[in-house]
Amino acid sequence: MDPIRAEALKRQAAEHALGQVESGMVVGLGTGSTVAHLLELLGSRLQSGELNDVRGIPTSRWTEAHAARLGIPLATLAEHDRIDLTIDGADEVAPSVDLIKGMGGALLREKMVAQASERVLIIADGSKTVERLGTLSPLPLEVVSWGHEAHVRFVGTVGGEASVRRTEEGAPYLSDNGNMILHCRFADGIPDPAALDAALRARAGVVETGLFLGLADEAVIASEEGVARIGRSR
C-alpha cells in the first residue's frame, strides 16, 4: 500500500477511537505510528477545549515525550490503579481481537497498562488483520539479557525461530526496561497462541510475550472499504 494512503487510514482509525474519549478520563496511551495520530488529535482537542481534564498514562518513553510536546497532561500507573480507557495499536489483529503487539519495543509497559484498564481499544489499518496470529509479524519476546541464548534455543523447540532485535548500528536493542527483545517467527503462524504464551511465560528469564490474549475489547480497523469495529466475542 502507498505509504501516504496507509497513514491516512491510520488517522481515520485514530479519529474514530478518539470519539470514545470523554472529559475527565484517565487514558492509557499506546505506542507506535497509529498512536502518533491519536496523540496529535487528542492534543488538538485538549488545546481547543473540546476535551478537558484528560490525563494520559504513556506506555513508552517515546509516547511520554511526544504527548508532552503536544500538551497532553500525563500521569503514571503508580498514581492510578484503574484506567478508564487505553487506546493502542497492534502488529496483528485476529478475528477474536487477540493480538500480537510489541514491535515498537514497548510490549511490557503496554501490557501492564492494558491489564489496569476498564476497556482496551485497538486502532489499526487493514493490513494488520490476520486469520491466524504469527502469519505476518514476528512475535516479540522481552527477555533478560543474561542467558538469552537459551530462549533462542527454546523457541526452536516450540516450532519457531528466534533472533535478537538489533539497532541500526547492530547492537542488541534494549527496551525502556533495559531488557533484550527476541523476534520469534513461525512459518505457518501460531496454531495455539494460549499454549505458546503459557510455555514462554513459564521460562525463567522471559519477562513478557507480545501475545495479548483476551485483553482488547474492541478494534477499530480502517481499510479501503471503510472503518470497521470488531468486538470481542463474550
N, C-alpha and C positions, 0 to 999 in steps of 0.2 A: 504494500500500500504506500502511496505517496506520503512522505513524512508530514507534509503540511496538512493533508487530509486527516492523518492519524491524530495529530494534535488537536484538530478541530473536533474530532469525535470524543477525545478525552475531555475536552472542555464542555461538550454537551452533557456528558455523564456527570461531571462535577456540578454543572448548573442545576441539573435535576436533583442531585443529592443535597445541595445547599438549601433546597426548599424544605428539608426536614429539620434544619437548624432553627431554633427559636431563641429569642432573647432570654437571658438568664441561664442558659445551658452551660454545662461543662462538657467540652467536646474533645475527644481523642483525635489527634491529627496524625495521620499516617505519613508514609514516606514514599517518594517516587515521583515520576513525571506526571502522572494523572493527578496526584495530590497537589502538585505545584499549581495547577489551575484552580483547584479548590481554595488554596490559600490566597491566591490573588483575588478571587471573587469574594471570599469571606472578608478579607481586609478592606475591600472596596465598600461592602455593605456596612461594615462597622464604621468606616470613615463617614459615610453618608448619613448614618443614623437609622438606616433601615433595621439594623440589629444593634442591640446594646447588651452590656453585661454578659458577654460570652467569654469564657475562659478556655483556652486550648491547652491540652496536655500533649506535647510533642513526643514522637516515638523515635527520634534520632536527633543528633546534633545538627544535621542538615536542616531538618524541619524546624528546629528551635531557632536557628539563625535566620532562616527565610521568613518565618512567621513574625519574628521580632522586627525585621526590616519593614514588614507590611503593617506594623502597628497592632498586631493581634495580641491581646493580653494573655500571658502564659501562666500556667500553674504546673504543679508536679503531682505525680502519682502518690507521693507521700502525703500531700495535702488533701487529697480527695480519694476516699476509699471506694466511691462509686462514680462512674462517668455516665452521663445521660446518653451520649451517642458517640461512637467512634466511626469516622469515615476514613477508609484506607483503600489503597489499590491492591492488585493481585497480579501474580505472574501467570496463574492458570485458575480458571473457574469451571468447576464441574456442574452438571445439571442439579446436583444435590446442594449446591452452594458450598461444597467443600473446596478448599483452596490449596495451591502452592503459593507461598509468599517468601520473601527474603532476598530476592536478587538485588535489592537496594542495600543489603548488608545490615538490615535492622530487625531481623526476624524475632529476636528475643524480646526486645522492648515492644515491638508490635504485638506480640502475643500476650505479654503482661498487661498492656493497655486494653486489648480486646477482652481478656478474661475479667477485667474490672468494669466492663461496660454493660449497661442495660440493653443496648442494641448495638449491633455492628453492621454497618452498611458499606458494601464494597462498590467501588466505581472502576470501570474498565471499558476499553473499546472491544469490539467484537473479535479481534484477533486473539484475545486471551481465553476464549471459551473452548473447552475440550470435552470430549465424551469420557476420557479416562485420564486421570492425573498422571503427570510424568511423561506425556507424549510430546510436549513441545518444550517445556522448560526443565532444566535440571532441578533437582531438589536441593536447596541449600541446607547445610547441616553445620551448626555452630559448635565447635569443639575447643577444648583447651589445647594449647599448642604442644604441651609435653605428651609424647607418645601418640601424636595424631596419626602416625603411620599405621597404628593398629586399627584405627577406624577405617582407613582407606582399605585395608585388607578385609575387614568385616563386611563392608558394603559389597565387596565381591562375593561373599558367601550368601548374600540375600538377593542376588541377581542383578546387582548394579555395578557401576564403575565410577569410582570417586577420584577427583583431582582437587588439588589445593587452589583456591581462588587467589589470584595474584594481582598486584597493582600493575600499572602501565610500565613501571620500572623493573618489574619481575620479582619484587619482594612479596612474601606472603601478605595478603590483605588481612588487616585486623579490624574487627568490628569496634563499635563505640565502647564495647565492654572489654576490649583487649584480647578477644579470642579469635582463633582462626575460623575460616569458613571453608567447608568442602562443598564442591558441586557434584552431586550424585546423579548419574544418568542411567535410565532404564530403557533398554532397546524397544520394548513393547509397552512402555508405560508401567504403572504400578497397579497390579491386579487387586491387591488388598491393602489399601492405604492404612487402615486401622492397625492391621497386624505389623506392617512395616514400621509405623510410628512407635508402637509398643516395643518392638525389638530394638530399635535405635535408642529410644529413651532409657532402656534398661542397661545400656552400656555406660559404665563409669567413664567420665571424661566428655561425654556428649552433653552439651549444655542445653540445646534445644533443636528441634527439627522445624523445617519450613512447611510441614503439613499442618494446616489449620482446619481441623475437622470438627464440625458441629459448633463452630464459633460465629460464623456470619449468619445474620438473619435474612439479609436481602442483598442482591446485587443489581446495580443499575448498569446495563450494558448498552453502549452506543455503537451502532453499526450503520452501514449504508441503508439498511431497511428502517431505521429509526431507533428510538430508545426503548429498550425492553426492561422490565423489572422482574427479576426472578426471586421468588421467595422460597425459604426452606420448607420442605415438607415436614409436617409435625406428626 
